[in-house]
Amino acid sequence: MKKYDVIIIGSGAAGMLAAITAARRGKNVLLLEKLSKLGAKLKATGGGRCNLTNTLPNEEFMARFGKEGRFMTPALEAFDHKKVQTFFEEIGVESHAPDGYRIFPTTHNAGTILSALEEQMKKLGVEVICSQRVDELIFNEESMKGVKTQEKSYYAPHVIIATGGLGYPVLGAEGDGYPLAESVGHKVTELFPAMMPLKVKENWVENCRADTIAKVELRVNLPKLKKLQAKGDLIFTKNGIRGPVVLDFAREVTPLIARYGEVPLLLNMTKGMNEEQIFVHLKKELDKESSQTTLDLLKTLLPESLSRALCTLSGADPQLGFNKLSGVNRAELIKLLAWTPLTVTGHEGFKMAMITRGGVSLKEIRPETMESKVLKGLFFCGEVMNLDGPCGGYNLQWSFASGYLAGLHC
Ligand SMILES: Cc1cc2nc3c(=O)[nH]c(=O)nc-3n(C[C@H](O)[C@H](O)[C@H](O)COP(=O)(O)OP(=O)(O)OC[C@H]3O[C@@H](n4cnc5c(N)ncnc54)[C@H](O)[C@@H]3O)c2cc1C
């Protein structure tokens, strides 16, 4: 029976980084992957372009993960975005930040990253077995002993759980790591899908489909939660909203949907203008050409379909001149232009979630090594842990950094 130094469960960004790091230390590494190919999710990242990481300093980076973010301090100190870039450069992948913030491989092809990691593992002699789903951990009271798949058992004193979360299950992550962690006594927090489109109650969005609205400000309109806000591009869909700002905001909203059923939002789609500024803007436009209809006037701020929808909502006739509208209609229209209400009622669940909010509780994991405090020899890395960041390379950076630490200490 072959004995390994380390068994890694899962060939995502975290698992492969851990495998390479451990193998570079001379460890005899076995990587088990349940799918027939490695790194399926990694290959799909960034729309196939792979937003590897970003240029934010560590403090700011961690702040974007919320109150749990500080857990990442040792991992980021050991393997920050510069180290990620250097690591990939050393294995033959150049990267750059075209917008000065988000870092991509210069090929803008996630396949380049995956091939380089695979090649590196091969060079280092990492043994990779695909189509092997780990179902059980083997351990005694003192330490880890190995893992069991449906076919056979594999033995090692160190096991790294790198199974990812629950999002996009077709790409392999189906939450297998949670029961594995629980089997040795770890706690798993509540789990919510994050980073996905949201469904809304209002039917008018359907008519505004495919319009991209830049720099939209989103707010939760619930007492004590008004501080929950985000800004960015938004796109209306057949039954809801999507786009970068929605992806980021979804992680705040899904726990609220679970709690309240519906979540009222307010949207500012007029580049942050308040009611007074909107009135001044419309008045200025009107002065240029007094024969303008209300619709023409609104089109100076918003796409036509959205302008029409807001006219209908406010009861204003889009073909009338703005000055001819009743005072009530005018006031309502301006109010809606400043803050348009929408009610989030649901989402597609984990099927469309790029990220899982929640995971293995951080309280029982050592941040300096990623080792379990519950059982010697058990390690975690990547999304399986209770940490999730917004869009922009945050989640891959965390996977790489935690994978690096786990590989260094196993
Ligand atoms: C479509 C999409 C695009 C994204 N784009 C970006 C982006 O551009 N930038 C960014 O930072 N983040 C992005 N993310 C998020 C990011 O991909 C993940 O956070 C990150 O890949 C998680 O890596 P991981 O190694 O922890 O898990 P995963 O990549 O999910 O890997 C886990 C692996 O474990 C395997 N596995 C699971 N259970 C078992 C088991 N029981 N036995 C054996 N193997 C098992 C799975 O098959 C899988 O291969 C994106 C996510 C999605 C879905």
The ligand as a Gaussian input file, in Angstrom:
#p B3LYP/6-31G(d) Opt

LIG

0 1
 C      -18.334000      31.243000     -13.308000
 C      -17.396000      31.721000     -12.218000
 C      -16.488000      32.727000     -12.482000
 C      -15.638000      33.182000     -11.460000
 N      -14.709000      34.135000     -11.770000
 C      -13.839000      34.530000     -10.811000
 C      -12.787000      35.433000     -11.121000
 O      -12.591000      35.836000     -12.277000
 N      -11.971000      35.827000     -10.113000
 C      -12.118000      35.347000      -8.817000
 O      -11.349000      35.750000      -7.951000
 N      -13.062000      34.461000      -8.518000
 C      -13.916000      34.023000      -9.469000
 N      -14.859000      33.087000      -9.162000
 C      -14.823000      32.462000      -7.814000
 C      -13.651000      31.456000      -7.761000
 O      -13.660000      30.700000      -8.948000
 C      -13.722000      30.508000      -6.571000
 O      -13.834000      31.221000      -5.377000
 C      -12.448000      29.661000      -6.512000
 O      -12.244000      29.016000      -7.743000
 C      -12.555000      28.635000      -5.417000
 O      -11.447000      27.775000      -5.535000
 P      -11.366000      26.462000      -4.659000
 O      -10.106000      25.790000      -5.050000
 O      -11.591000      26.744000      -3.227000
 O      -12.629000      25.589000      -5.118000
 P      -13.054000      25.044000      -6.568000
 O      -12.409000      25.777000      -7.645000
 O      -14.525000      24.959000      -6.533000
 O      -12.428000      23.581000      -6.595000
 C      -12.898000      22.542000      -5.780000
 C      -12.570000      21.244000      -6.483000
 O      -12.816000      20.161000      -5.582000
 C      -13.426000      19.118000      -6.299000
 N      -14.179000      18.321000      -5.309000
 C      -15.244000      18.700000      -4.591000
 N      -15.647000      17.729000      -3.770000
 C      -14.783000      16.693000      -3.973000
 C      -14.684000      15.382000      -3.409000
 N      -15.545000      14.925000      -2.496000
 N      -13.686000      14.567000      -3.837000
 C      -12.801000      14.998000      -4.789000
 N      -12.866000      16.224000      -5.356000
 C      -13.836000      17.059000      -4.940000
 C      -14.326000      19.821000      -7.300000
 O      -14.687000      19.000000      -8.372000
 C      -13.444000      20.992000      -7.704000
 O      -12.625000      20.671000      -8.805000
 C      -15.720000      32.617000     -10.153000
 C      -16.634000      31.602000      -9.903000
 C      -17.464000      31.140000     -10.920000
 C      -18.430000      30.023000     -10.635000

